[in-house]
Amino acid sequence: MRLRHIEVFNAIMLTGSVSAAARLINITQPAVSRTLQHAELQLGFPLFQRAKGRLTPTTEALTLYPHIERLFAQLDEVQRLAANLRAGSDTGELRILSVLALSYEVLPRALKAFREKHPGYAITVESLHSPQIMSALLLQEADVGFVFSPAVHPSLTQETLADTRMVCIAPKGMLPRALVRNGSVALHDLVDRPVIGLDSRDPVGTSLSQACRQAGVGFQQAVVTVQTYHAALSMAHHGLGVALVDGCTARSADAAKVDVLALEPHIPVPVRALRFAGKPDSVAVRGITRCMREAIEQAA
């Protein structure tokens, strides 16, 4: 079937008659009849039964129609995209993926700044683990991803937005007052304290494990191990133990419940923007990346 055949077939299915179909697609009734006859001749079977001025779809037509509906839905998407491109760079769709740690404080700040400059964009945000974000970007299911992990695939490009660091979140009263007044704590100061463990497969958890090995420190009282930094922060809020998290997560700490201290040695936690290498950056991707960088700097 040619595109014109499909358009006429869809119009008749929607309206039920040649005259109504002609009005719907703004052509003459004879043109609709000729196009329908040509489509049926090409297909080798009738699409409609004619009776009393009405057209009743055949079994074959009813089988074809769901596929035609999907095709027209895709055509609508193309038309919307073309309209967005015609309207300029301030409209469109932006699909963002982020690790959970960045989605509480930093990403909302960035989105607020982005929306002030680009109010016409439809934005979707999904929080995933780093491997899932990379997989989705490779499948081109998103435009940009914000992670702590380095890109591990040659088809992904990465841009370091900021170098944050790990910090210590301690429930009030758990650490000596002298350490709290000093504003920093070393790994060896936490050896005899209950610690919320991070999954060693996580990039920040891996960095922490390496730092502990280099310092000759082993935490014996890991009361619970979690997979997200905000889960660790929540445990600290409830007094379960000390949480060692990234600086962005620390922005959500409740100062009435916990002390936030610098952690020594310095354990860097870079924030990276990942993108699919085979696709040029859009105005929106460049804009949200810039806003993320600024939001991280403000949070720091």
PyMOL commands that set and color helices and strands:
alter all, ss='L'
color gray80, all
select helices_A, chain A and resi 3-15+18-25+29-43+59-87+100-103+106-117+130-138+177-182+187-190+203-215+229-237+247-250+283-299
alter helices_A, ss='H'
color red, helices_A
select strands_A, chain A and resi 48-51+54-57+91-98+120-127+144-147+156-171+184-186+195-198+222-226+242-246+258-264+268-276
alter strands_A, ss='S'
color yellow, strands_A
deselect
rebuild
show_as cartoon
